[in-house]
């Protein structure tokens, strides 16, 4: 892993990791199978990369639960519902629907960026335990933020790919 001094802010770090081969499908699979908030997954990985471990008392999800539930998820739901929504023969057209859907997706991404900012702010105020910047710390942090998937091999794979 990188040394903590080389780690960029959470949003930039997340974008770089998300673009790596295999990371996006793993995150989306964990989201579908276990209801994962992908931003919490990236926070867990970023904390590990910066040499910080989550303890049983740490609950970063509390910092963003209402935001995620009331802002991010409804936008995602609306965007998904629009996909392939049948349009009449004349107007509005499927192309018009798809343009609006693309705008919704852009807004959804911006709300996720804000959520990552909330999580980064949470991390600056949290007294987190120092740890090795390693895939083992990443996996432990991932299991902490997504206990429902603690045995899912996707978590271990994600910890490796994000290293």
N, C-alpha and C positions, 0 to 999 in steps of 0.2 A: 504494500500500500504506500501511498504518498506520505511524506512527513506532514504534520499538521500545518506548518508554515506554507505549504504549497496548495492547500485546499482552498478553492474559491468559495464564494457565498453559495448557500444551499441551492438556489435556483440554477445558477450556472453549472454547478457540480451535477445536479440532477439531469439537466439537459444533456450533458456530455455522457453520462452513464446510460440514460434512456436510449440514446442513439446507438449504443453498442449492440453488436449482433447477439440476438437471443434475449436481451433484457426486456424489451417491450412485450413480447409474447408471454414471458414468464410473469410479468407484473399483471397483465390483463387476465391471465389464467388464474392467478391468486385472487384477483378482484372478483372474478366470476365464481370460483369455487368456494371462497371463504369470506366474501364481502370485504376484502382488504381495501383500505384507503391507501392508494399507491403513494400518496405523499408521506404517509407515516412510514412506509417501507423505505423510501428514500431518506427520510430523516434518520432512521435507524442505521442505514448504511453510511450516511455522512458522518454521524456521530462516531461510528467505528473508525472511519477514515481519519477522523481528527483525534483519535485516541481516547474516546469517551464511551463508557458503558452505561446502559440504563440499569437501574436497580429496581427491585420490586416496588418501591415507593414512587418511582417516576411514572407519570401518566401523561405523556404528551398529547394523547388523543383528546383529553379534556379541553385543551387549549383551542381545538378546532372542531369539536364535535358538532356544535350548533351550526357553525359556518358550513361544514361539509353537508350536514343533513338538510339545512334550509336553503342553501345557495347552490352548491356544486351539484348535488344529486338531482334536484329538480331540473336544472339546465341539461344535465346528461340525459335524463329521462325524456325530456322534450326533444332533444336532438335525435335520440334513438327512435322515438316514436315517429318522427318525420320521415325517417329513411323508408323509402318505398311507399309512402302514403299515396294512395290512389288519387290522381288528379283527373278532373273532367277533360273531355276532348278539346275544349276550346281554351278557357282560362280559369284559374291560373295553370301554368304549365309545370311539368316536372322540373324544368330548368329553373323556374322561379322558386319553387319549393326548395331545390337544392342550394340555391344562392342564400336563401334565408337560413337553411340548415348549416351552411358553412359559416355564416355570421354567428350563429348560436355556438358552434364549435369554438370559434375564436374567443367568444366571451367566456365559455367554459374554461378554456385554457388560461385566460387571464384570472379567473377566480381561483384556479388551482395555483397559479403563481402567487396570488395573495395568501392563499392557505400556507404555502411553503414559507412565505415571509412571517406569518404568524408562528409557525413551528420554529423557524430560526430564532425569532424573538424569545419564544419559550426556552429554547436551549441556552440562551445567554443568561437567563435568570435561574436556570436549574443548577443545582449542585450535583454534577454528574461525576461518577467515579472515573479516575484515570484507568486506562486499559491499553493493551497492545493494539496498535492499528493493524488488525489482522482479520482474515476471513472468519476465524472463530469468534471474535468479538462481534463482527457483523451478524453472524448467524444467531448469537445470543440476543442481540438487540432486535433482530427480526422476529425471533420467537416471542420476545417481550411485547412487541406492538401487534402481533398477530398470533396469539396463543392458540386459536382454533386451528391453525395450520402448522403447529410445532413439529408434527411428523411428516409434513408434506416435503418431498424431496426438492420441490421447486424453491423452497427457502434456501437450502444449502447451495443449489445451483446459482441462485441470485447473489448470494454472498460471494461466490467465486467470480462470477461475471462482473460484478461491480468493483472488484479489487483493483 
